[in-house]
Amino acid sequence: MIAYPALAEIRAVDQVEGFGDDPWWIIAIKCLAIFVILVLMTLFTIVFERKVVAKMQHRVGPNRVGPKGWLQSLADGVKLMLKEDIIPKAADKIVYVLAPIVAVVPAFLIFAVIPLGPEVSMFGQTTRLQLTDTPVAVLLVLAIASVGVYGLMLAGWSSGSTYPLLGGLRSSAQVISYELAMGLSFVGVFLFAGTMSTSGIVEGQERLWYGLILVPSFVVYLISMVGEVNRAPFDLPEAEGELVAGWGTEYSSIKYALFFLAEYINMVNVSALATTLFLGGWRAPWPLSAINDGMFNEGWWPLLWFFGKVIALLFLFIWLRGTLPRLRYDQFMKFGWKVLIPVSLGWIVLVAGMRLALNEGVQREELMMWGGGALAAILVASFVIPLFTERRADVDEDEPSAEPEFDPFAGGHPVPPLPDQQVPAVPVTAGGTADETTESEAREEGPSA
Amino acid sequence: MELYAPMIGLIVVAAVFAVGSVFASSMLGPKRFNRVRLDSYECGIEPTPQPVGGGRIPIKYYLTAMTFIIFDIEIIFLYPWAVRFDHLGLFGFVAMVTFLFLITVPFIYEWRRGGLEWD
């Protein structure tokens, strides 16, 4: 029989302890502080990214504006503010102006439920370093992130131009595909934490970070967070080789800067969420947390650990961009739907089964053996099965492609031959019929024109 | 409700900033429009005329969106189950595995029929 929770217990779940009783001026200070932190983080991340990528490519990077170039992004922002604001003739004016605002406002909101630290005293008031928390805080984060997608989609749709439309469609398809893998990777965390409130999840990681217990969930989250914010190697919506600048092609001036701001804030957001759910939130890393009865886990110190972890994850983003080439679109979607989602689902069943067995009183050693065996079997199967299916597909494809004759005008316009292809001899047309002559003349004019 | 009220403050701050900066830039920036500058961008050639509202959208995106909705609903069911997992016991586990199985069958069907192929 299931033990249904009593009504009083359900009511109690509606509240999160320590939130909802701040005076209005503390809330105002926190709102402004979050706003300032996010804008500063964006300005910092842009220069940081340019400097790190420059180092990776043996360049100097920005070093002119301000001390060692650290004010470069601020100068760029001011410059963009003073640029001409163009609304193309073909654009849907209202939606076109609204799209950057729709993109940027939700980006600011996610930080409202991210815990930056424990209780501190602020002007005589004891309060938590977190704007608010709800029993469904992580769900709230996912909902807000989904609203942010509308910004990109509407930007592409309202520009009235080919490249933005394609870029907008791509980015929305990409974000919703990777949001699923992201959402599934949270389930393991909720299983262990028993709550969806972010402060509760951080409390649950007092002994061990969930990123260490739930390694597959953490890896799936790390991959899908890069896809979710459209960053390299998953930056297909703005693949400049094929789509110019994607959904942002028609945007200029501060509207373009707002999209940029939203993108970088979202990078900070997903890093902060990874820190909160998998890396112990604001808690100090292990050797430091043991010093002096956890002195580094109290007061204002946690801000340091929190932002240290966030910046480490931002560095990971930049490192990926400096290292990996961009994926092809079909590879990217295939990876999201056919690898990440099945892997997450299988992992959820495995973790839930193991936790159930522990709750029912199975010995830990025995369980580890069975769980490890199941995991190893799944891993081996995932390597072996594609080996057979894909090789068969390769053979099937190879056979019919037996040397088709090279036609330089196959696509309607002249194409140069590939290394092992031969250009067929140009037919001699003197003395042919009138139709043939005009056709071959047109062909001969093609390459020279 | 008092848990959600502080978020309104943050919405106000963000919206004031976003709307204000768009407005300020339209005041501050130069305005030297001409016909070519207001055209859609297309690599220096005559822009392709676009039907009002973006025209048709490939069916692939529709299929992706539908599959997304199904999996999103699945996730929404998984969350409360995961939060209360320790209280539900074996019954909860079996029920959720059955539910996941029911979603996985059409997923495999879509996969095999090529619904998850992109080009």
Boltz contact constraints between the chains, C-beta under 6 A:
constraints:
  - contact:
      token1: [A, 2]
      token2: [B, 91]
      max_distance: 6.0
  - contact:
      token1: [A, 19]
      token2: [B, 3]
      max_distance: 6.0
  - contact:
      token1: [A, 20]
      token2: [B, 2]
      max_distance: 6.0
  - contact:
      token1: [A, 20]
      token2: [B, 3]
      max_distance: 6.0
  - contact:
      token1: [A, 27]
      token2: [B, 6]
      max_distance: 6.0
  - contact:
      token1: [A, 27]
      token2: [B, 9]
      max_distance: 6.0
  - contact:
      token1: [A, 31]
      token2: [B, 9]
      max_distance: 6.0
  - contact:
      token1: [A, 31]
      token2: [B, 10]
      max_distance: 6.0
  - contact:
      token1: [A, 31]
      token2: [B, 13]
      max_distance: 6.0
  - contact:
      token1: [A, 35]
      token2: [B, 13]
      max_distance: 6.0
  - contact:
      token1: [A, 81]
      token2: [B, 25]
      max_distance: 6.0
  - contact:
      token1: [A, 82]
      token2: [B, 28]
      max_distance: 6.0
  - contact:
      token1: [A, 83]
      token2: [B, 29]
      max_distance: 6.0
  - contact:
      token1: [A, 84]
      token2: [B, 29]
      max_distance: 6.0
  - contact:
      token1: [A, 84]
      token2: [B, 30]
      max_distance: 6.0
  - contact:
      token1: [A, 85]
      token2: [B, 25]
      max_distance: 6.0
  - contact:
      token1: [A, 85]
      token2: [B, 26]
      max_distance: 6.0
  - contact:
      token1: [A, 85]
      token2: [B, 29]
      max_distance: 6.0
  - contact:
      token1: [A, 88]
      token2: [B, 38]
      max_distance: 6.0
  - contact:
      token1: [A, 88]
      token2: [B, 40]
      max_distance: 6.0
  - contact:
      token1: [A, 89]
      token2: [B, 38]
      max_distance: 6.0
  - contact:
      token1: [A, 90]
      token2: [B, 40]
      max_distance: 6.0
  - contact:
      token1: [A, 90]
      token2: [B, 50]
      max_distance: 6.0
  - contact:
      token1: [A, 101]
      token2: [B, 18]
      max_distance: 6.0
  - contact:
      token1: [A, 104]
      token2: [B, 18]
      max_distance: 6.0
  - contact:
      token1: [A, 105]
      token2: [B, 14]
      max_distance: 6.0
  - contact:
      token1: [A, 105]
      token2: [B, 15]
      max_distance: 6.0
  - contact:
      token1: [A, 105]
      token2: [B, 18]
      max_distance: 6.0
  - contact:
      token1: [A, 108]
      token2: [B, 14]
      max_distance: 6.0
  - contact:
      token1: [A, 109]
      token2: [B, 10]
      max_distance: 6.0
  - contact:
      token1: [A, 112]
      token2: [B, 7]
      max_distance: 6.0
  - contact:
      token1: [A, 112]
      token2: [B, 10]
      max_distance: 6.0
  - contact:
      token1: [A, 131]
      token2: [B, 6]
      max_distance: 6.0
  - contact:
      token1: [A, 132]
      token2: [B, 3]
      max_distance: 6.0
  - contact:
      token1: [A, 132]
      token2: [B, 6]
      max_distance: 6.0
  - contact:
      token1: [A, 134]
      token2: [B, 3]
      max_distance: 6.0
  - contact:
      token1: [A, 157]
      token2: [B, 54]
      max_distance: 6.0
  - contact:
      token1: [A, 160]
      token2: [B, 50]
      max_distance: 6.0
  - contact:
      token1: [A, 161]
      token2: [B, 40]
      max_distance: 6.0
  - contact:
      token1: [A, 162]
      token2: [B, 48]
      max_distance: 6.0
  - contact:
      token1: [A, 165]
      token2: [B, 54]
      max_distance: 6.0
  - contact:
      token1: [A, 169]
      token2: [B, 61]
      max_distance: 6.0
  - contact:
      token1: [A, 173]
      token2: [B, 61]
      max_distance: 6.0
  - contact:
      token1: [A, 173]
      token2: [B, 64]
      max_distance: 6.0
  - contact:
      token1: [A, 176]
      token2: [B, 68]
      max_distance: 6.0
  - contact:
      token1: [A, 180]
      token2: [B, 71]
      max_distance: 6.0
  - contact:
      token1: [A, 183]
      token2: [B, 75]
      max_distance: 6.0
  - contact:
      token1: [A, 187]
      token2: [B, 78]
      max_distance: 6.0
  - contact:
      token1: [A, 187]
      token2: [B, 82]
      max_distance: 6.0
  - contact:
      token1: [A, 190]
      token2: [B, 82]
      max_distance: 6.0
  - contact:
      token1: [A, 190]
      token2: [B, 83]
      max_distance: 6.0
  - contact:
      token1: [A, 191]
      token2: [B, 82]
      max_distance: 6.0
  - contact:
      token1: [A, 191]
      token2: [B, 85]
      max_distance: 6.0
  - contact:
      token1: [A, 196]
      token2: [B, 83]
      max_distance: 6.0
  - contact:
      token1: [A, 249]
      token2: [B, 41]
      max_distance: 6.0
  - contact:
      token1: [A, 253]
      token2: [B, 25]
      max_distance: 6.0
  - contact:
      token1: [A, 253]
      token2: [B, 29]
      max_distance: 6.0
  - contact:
      token1: [A, 254]
      token2: [B, 21]
      max_distance: 6.0
  - contact:
      token1: [A, 254]
      token2: [B, 22]
      max_distance: 6.0
  - contact:
      token1: [A, 254]
      token2: [B, 25]
      max_distance: 6.0
  - contact:
      token1: [A, 330]
      token2: [B, 118]
      max_distance: 6.0
  - contact:
      token1: [A, 330]
      token2: [B, 119]
      max_distance: 6.0
  - contact:
      token1: [A, 333]
      token2: [B, 118]
      max_distance: 6.0
  - contact:
      token1: [A, 337]
      token2: [B, 116]
      max_distance: 6.0
  - contact:
      token1: [A, 352]
      token2: [B, 93]
      max_distance: 6.0
  - contact:
      token1: [A, 356]
      token2: [B, 93]
      max_distance: 6.0
